[in-house]
Amino acid sequence: MPTASKKVINGWAMYDWANSAYNLVITTTIFPAYYIAITEKGNEHGAHYVNFFGRNFINTALMDYTLSVVFLLVALCSPILGSIADYRRNKKVWLRLFCTIGSAASIGLFFFYPGKVEYGMIIFAIATLGFWASLVFYNSYLPEIAAPEDQDRVSAKGFSLGYLGSVLLQLICFVLILNPSLLAYFGLNPEDGTAGPRFAFLLVGLWWFGFAQITLNVLPGTSKSERKAKKNVLTNGFHELKLVWKQLTHLPLLKRFLLAFFLYSMGVQTVMLVAAGFAKKEIFPDPNDQGKLMGTMIIIQLVAIIGAIAMSRLSRRIGNLWVLVLAVCIWIGICVAGYFITGQMEFYVLAGVVGLVMGGIQSMSRSTYSKFLPETQDTTSFFSFYDVTEKIAMVIGLFTFGFLEDLTGSMRNSIVALGIFFVLGLLALFYTKKVYDRSHATVHH
């Protein structure tokens, strides 16, 4: 299959540019910092408790639990949605739907004022659901628009554009928050300390929805005859899942890789989702350090672009699996260092290393999985398995992180669990490499 035109490739990659602003501004930087700032008032320094529908939680643990519930929902729904999309050949419809839900909820966070914890967490959960559910359909386009030899490059292009776009919007938000007088131009009160972050959430929703239209206009659609509704679509969705599962049992390499991906994703995704909360509590507790925290997160994104491109190029020399082994070894070192660091300068260095492997490991994982797929039209079903694996890993990783903080009162103890996940992932990658070498030896004979 030839790679699609440059217009289609660029259009596909633009969805990364559109939705990554949500991932950086809301999931990773401004929302966690805003949420912790407005929920630590009235608490003593250290453990900050919030009341959520009558029950008290440590504020960051509540955020971890909220994300865990969302990822569990995505994990349960995406195989069914993916199978239905493959069966009815309408994945673009689903991509549009979840993009709209996520961007609208991001706009809804503009109304998240202090004291409205329940509202804030629910809208945050809906935005997260829209973001991750849309990725099921976005990722599944990769093997349809890029030939196997181009998939690493195209995947890295998406991630790189995502990091560039998100950093650009983050800088705009950054300027508005640090210079509240500019908010008056948008009819907001510069004296309101919450206006800057809340306006940033509004901008994310508009950015996401607006740029996504480029992707939705360019990606190939399906003919009316293919989109024609068929009977028992839901039942057929489950039937498709069963067929994919049966195929996986005969694809030992793909199955082993999914196991490795599952184990190290428990660490990778959790680190990315809790980093800002950890930094705000442990490294930058002073409210005057908010600029330093945001600046660090921008540096991580910029370094991640270099990481994604560098790992894509390195894979041509040593192969995808060895690149992933190297990345997981670095992640293990990050966990060890993260447990002990206390100073801001140490954190800056560690953040740079995180950025280097963060972009690379995601991009390489997606393209490696794509390469290991069998010849099939049902790419969405296979990619929904990939997404389910990642989401369940995130449920376990985030729940473990939040639970250990709730139990011990320290986020540092939670880092130990992440280190264990990475070690297990490394062992599983070596096992995958063994199966890969054996299968290639058989082909050459």
C-alpha positions in Angstrom: 0.0 0.0 0.0 1.5 3.4 -1.0 1.7 6.3 1.5 -1.1 8.9 1.1 -0.5 12.3 -0.4 1.4 15.0 1.6 -1.9 16.8 2.1 -3.5 13.8 3.8 -0.4 13.1 5.9 -0.2 16.8 7.1 -4.0 16.8 7.6 -3.8 13.7 9.8 -0.9 15.1 11.8 -2.8 18.4 12.4 -5.1 16.5 14.8 -2.1 16.1 17.1 -1.5 19.8 16.8 -5.2 20.5 17.7 -5.7 18.2 20.6 -2.3 18.2 22.2 -3.1 21.7 23.6 -5.6 19.9 25.9 -3.0 17.4 27.0 -0.4 20.0 27.9 -2.5 22.9 29.2 -5.3 21.0 30.9 -3.9 17.5 31.8 -0.3 18.4 32.4 0.3 22.0 33.5 -2.2 24.8 34.1 -5.2 22.8 35.2 -3.3 20.7 37.9 -1.6 23.9 39.2 -4.9 25.8 39.3 -6.8 22.9 40.9 -4.1 22.4 43.6 -3.9 26.2 44.2 -7.7 26.6 44.8 -8.0 23.4 46.9 -5.1 23.9 49.2 -6.7 26.9 50.9 -7.9 26.1 54.4 -5.5 23.1 54.6 -2.3 22.9 56.5 0.9 22.7 54.3 1.4 19.2 53.1 -1.7 17.0 52.6 -4.5 19.2 51.1 -7.9 17.7 51.5 -11.0 18.4 49.4 -14.6 17.4 50.0 -16.1 15.5 47.0 -19.8 14.7 47.4 -19.4 14.4 51.2 -16.1 12.5 51.3 -12.7 13.9 52.0 -9.8 13.1 49.6 -6.2 14.4 49.3 -6.7 16.8 46.3 -4.1 15.2 44.0 -5.3 11.7 44.9 -8.9 12.7 43.9 -7.6 13.8 40.5 -5.8 10.5 40.0 -9.0 8.6 40.9 -11.0 10.7 38.5 -8.6 10.0 35.7 -8.7 6.3 36.6 -12.5 6.1 36.2 -12.3 7.9 32.8 -9.6 5.6 31.5 -11.6 2.6 32.7 -14.7 3.9 30.8 -12.5 4.5 27.7 -11.1 1.0 28.0 -14.5 -0.6 28.2 -16.1 1.5 25.4 -13.3 1.8 22.8 -13.3 -1.8 21.6 -17.0 -1.7 21.0 -16.8 1.7 19.3 -13.8 0.6 17.3 -15.5 -2.5 16.1 -18.6 -0.6 15.2 -16.5 2.0 13.3 -14.8 -0.8 11.3 -18.1 -2.6 10.7 -19.8 0.6 9.4 -16.7 2.2 8.0 -17.5 5.5 9.8 -14.5 6.2 12.0 -14.5 9.8 10.9 -18.0 10.3 12.4 -16.7 9.0 15.8 -13.5 11.1 15.6 -15.7 14.2 15.0 -18.1 13.3 17.9 -15.4 12.8 20.6 -13.5 15.8 19.4 -16.6 17.9 19.8 -17.4 16.5 23.3 -13.8 17.0 24.5 -13.4 20.6 23.2 -16.9 21.6 24.5 -16.0 20.3 28.0 -12.7 22.2 27.8 -14.7 25.4 27.2 -16.9 24.3 30.1 -13.9 24.5 32.5 -14.0 28.3 32.1 -16.8 28.1 34.7 -14.8 26.1 37.2 -14.6 28.5 40.1 -13.1 27.8 43.6 -15.5 25.8 45.8 -17.0 24.0 42.8 -14.9 20.9 43.1 -17.6 18.5 42.0 -18.4 20.5 38.8 -14.7 20.9 38.0 -13.9 17.2 38.3 -16.9 16.1 36.3 -16.2 18.5 33.4 -12.5 17.6 33.6 -13.5 13.9 33.3 -15.8 14.6 30.3 -13.0 16.5 28.5 -10.5 13.7 29.2 -13.0 11.1 27.9 -13.4 13.1 24.7 -9.6 13.4 24.2 -8.7 9.8 24.7 -11.7 8.3 23.0 -11.0 10.4 19.9 -7.4 9.0 19.8 -8.8 5.5 19.2 -10.0 6.6 15.8 -7.2 9.0 15.1 -4.5 6.3 15.7 -6.3 3.8 13.6 -5.8 5.9 10.5 -2.0 5.5 10.6 -1.7 2.1 8.8 -4.3 3.3 6.3 -2.5 6.4 5.2 1.2 5.4 5.6 3.2 2.4 4.1 5.0 0.3 6.8 8.4 1.9 5.9 6.9 5.4 6.4 5.0 4.8 9.6 7.8 5.7 12.1 8.3 9.0 10.2 4.6 9.8 10.0 3.9 8.9 13.6 6.8 11.0 14.8 5.5 13.9 12.6 2.2 13.8 14.4 3.8 13.8 17.8 6.2 16.6 16.8 3.4 18.8 15.5 1.4 18.1 18.7 4.3 19.3 20.9 4.8 22.4 18.7 1.1 23.3 18.7 0.6 22.7 22.4 3.7 24.7 23.3 2.5 27.6 21.2 -0.9 27.8 22.9 0.8 27.2 26.3 3.0 30.3 25.7 -0.1 32.4 24.9 -1.8 31.2 28.1 1.4 31.7 30.0 1.6 35.4 28.9 -2.0 36.0 29.8 -1.6 34.4 33.3 1.6 36.3 34.1 0.2 39.6 32.7 -3.4 39.7 34.0 -3.9 43.3 32.7 -4.2 41.8 29.2 -7.3 39.9 30.3 -9.2 43.2 30.3 -9.1 43.1 26.5 -11.3 40.0 26.6 -13.8 41.5 29.1 -12.3 39.7 32.1 -11.5 41.2 35.5 -7.6 41.4 35.8 -8.0 41.4 39.6 -9.7 38.0 39.6 -6.8 35.5 40.2 -8.8 32.7 38.6 -9.5 34.5 35.3 -6.2 33.7 33.6 -6.3 29.9 34.1 -10.0 29.7 33.3 -9.5 31.7 30.1 -6.7 29.3 29.2 -9.2 26.4 29.4 -11.6 28.3 27.1 -8.8 28.9 24.6 -7.9 25.1 24.6 -11.4 24.2 23.6 -11.5 26.7 20.8 -8.0 25.7 19.6 -8.8 22.0 19.7 -12.1 22.3 17.8 -10.9 24.8 15.3 -7.7 23.1 14.1 -9.4 19.7 14.2 -11.6 20.8 11.3 -8.5 20.7 9.0 -8.1 17.0 9.9 -11.7 16.2 9.5 -11.9 17.9 6.1 -8.8 16.1 4.7 -9.0 12.6 6.0 -10.6 10.1 3.6 -14.3 9.6 4.2 -16.4 6.6 3.3 -19.1 6.1 0.6 -22.8 6.2 1.4 -23.1 2.5 0.5 -20.4 1.6 3.1 -21.9 3.8 5.7 -25.3 2.2 5.2 -26.6 0.9 8.6 -26.7 -2.8 9.1 -28.7 -4.9 11.6 -27.3 -5.9 15.0 -24.4 -3.4 14.7 -23.6 -3.7 18.5 -23.6 -7.5 18.3 -21.3 -7.4 15.3 -19.0 -5.1 17.2 -18.6 -7.8 19.8 -18.2 -10.4 17.1 -15.4 -8.3 15.5 -13.7 -8.1 18.9 -13.8 -11.9 19.3 -12.2 -12.3 15.8 -9.4 -9.9 16.7 -8.8 -11.7 20.0 -8.6 -15.0 18.1 -6.1 -13.5 15.7 -4.0 -12.2 18.6 -3.6 -15.8 19.9 -1.9 -16.7 16.6 0.3 -13.6 16.6 2.8 -14.3 19.4 5.0 -11.2 18.5 2.0 -8.8 18.7 0.8 -10.4 21.9 4.2 -10.2 23.6 4.6 -6.6 22.5 1.2 -5.7 23.9 2.3 -7.2 27.3 5.5 -5.1 27.4 3.6 -2.0 26.3 1.0 -2.6 29.0 3.7 -2.8 31.7 5.8 0.2 30.8 2.7 2.3 30.0 1.6 2.0 33.6 4.7 4.1 34.4 5.0 6.4 31.3 1.4 7.6 31.3 1.2 8.0 35.0 4.4 10.1 35.2 3.1 12.4 32.5 -0.2 12.8 34.2 1.1 13.4 37.8 4.3 15.3 37.0 2.7 18.8 37.4 1.0 17.8 40.7 4.3 16.3 42.1 6.3 19.4 41.0 3.7 21.8 42.5 3.6 20.0 45.9 7.2 18.8 46.3 9.4 21.2 44.3 7.5 24.5 43.7 5.1 24.9 46.7 5.5 28.7 46.8 2.7 30.3 44.7 5.3 32.8 43.3 7.0 29.8 41.6 4.1 29.1 39.3 6.0 30.7 36.4 9.0 28.4 37.0 6.7 25.4 37.0 5.0 26.3 33.7 8.4 27.2 32.1 9.6 23.7 33.1 6.6 22.0 31.4 7.2 24.0 28.2 10.9 22.9 28.2 9.7 19.2 28.5 7.4 19.6 25.5 10.2 21.2 23.3 12.7 18.5 24.3 10.0 15.9 23.5 10.0 17.0 19.9 13.8 16.3 19.7 13.2 12.9 21.5 10.5 11.8 19.0 12.6 12.6 16.0 15.8 11.2 17.5 14.3 7.9 18.4 12.6 7.6 15.0 16.1 8.0 13.4 17.8 5.8 15.9 15.3 3.0 15.1 16.6 2.8 11.5 20.0 1.9 12.9 19.3 -0.4 15.8 15.6 -1.3 15.3 12.4 -0.3 17.1 12.6 -2.8 20.0 16.2 -1.8 21.0 15.1 1.8 21.0 12.2 1.0 23.3 14.6 -1.0 25.6 16.9 2.0 25.8 13.9 4.3 26.6 12.6 2.1 29.4 16.1 1.9 31.0 16.1 5.7 31.0 12.6 5.7 32.6 13.9 3.4 35.4 16.7 5.9 36.1 14.1 8.8 36.1 12.1 7.0 38.8 15.2 6.5 41.0 16.2 10.1 40.6 12.6 11.4 41.2 12.4 9.6 44.6 15.4 11.5 45.9 15.4 15.0 44.3 14.4 18.0 46.4 16.0 21.0 44.6 14.6 23.0 41.7 17.8 22.7 39.6 17.8 18.9 40.0 14.2 18.9 38.9 15.0 21.0 35.7 17.6 18.4 34.7 15.3 15.5 35.4 12.5 17.3 33.5 14.7 17.6 30.4 15.4 13.8 30.5 11.7 13.1 30.9 11.0 15.2 27.8 13.6 13.3 25.8 12.1 9.9 26.4 8.4 11.0 26.7 7.9 11.9 23.0 10.1 9.1 21.7 8.6 6.2 23.6 5.0 7.1 22.6 5.8 7.6 19.0 7.9 4.4 18.8 5.3 2.4 20.6 2.5 3.4 18.2 4.6 2.8 15.0 6.1 -0.5 16.4 2.6 -1.8 17.0 1.5 -0.7 13.6 4.4 -2.6 12.0 3.5 -5.8 13.8 -0.1 -5.8 12.6 -1.2 -8.4 10.2 -2.6 -7.5 6.7 -6.1 -6.4 7.7 -8.8 -3.8 6.9 -10.0 -3.8 10.5 -7.3 -1.5 11.7 -9.6 0.3 14.2 -10.4 -2.9 16.0 -6.7 -3.7 16.4 -5.9 -0.2 17.5 -8.7 -0.3 20.0 -6.9 -3.2 21.5 -3.8 -1.1 21.7 -5.8 1.7 23.3 -7.5 -0.6 25.7 -4.1 -1.9 26.8 -2.9 1.6 27.4 -6.0 2.7 29.2 -6.1 -0.3 31.6 -2.4 0.4 32.3 -3.2 4.0 33.1 -6.1 2.9 35.4 -3.8 0.7 37.4 -0.9 3.2 37.3 -2.9 6.2 38.4 -5.0 4.3 40.9 -1.8 2.8 42.5 -0.2 6.3 42.6 -3.2 7.9 44.2 -3.8 5.1 46.6 -0.2 5.0 47.9 -0.3 8.8 48.3 -3.6 8.5 50.2 -2.2 5.7 52.3 1.3 7.1 53.1 0.7 10.9 52.6 3.7 11.1 50.3 3.9 11.2 46.5 7.5 10.0 46.7 6.4 6.5 47.9 4.1 6.2 44.8 7.2 6.7 42.6 8.6 3.4 43.8 5.6 1.5 42.4 6.2 3.2 39.0 9.8 2.0 39.0 8.6 -1.5 39.5 6.3 -1.2 36.5 9.2 -0.1 34.3 11.4 -3.0 35.4 8.6 -5.5 34.5 8.1 -3.7 31.2 11.9 -4.0 30.4 11.8 -7.8 31.1 8.8 -8.2 28.8 10.5 -6.2 26.0 13.5 -8.6 26.2 11.0 -11.4 25.9 9.4 -9.7 22.9 12.8 -9.3 21.3 13.5 -13.0 21.7 10.2 -13.9 19.9 11.0 -11.3 17.2 14.5 -12.7 16.5 13.1 -16.2 16.4 10.4 -15.3 14.0 12.8 -13.5 11.7 15.3 -16.4 11.8 12.5 -18.7 10.7 11.6 -16.4 7.8 15.3 -16.2 6.6 15.6 -20.0 6.7 
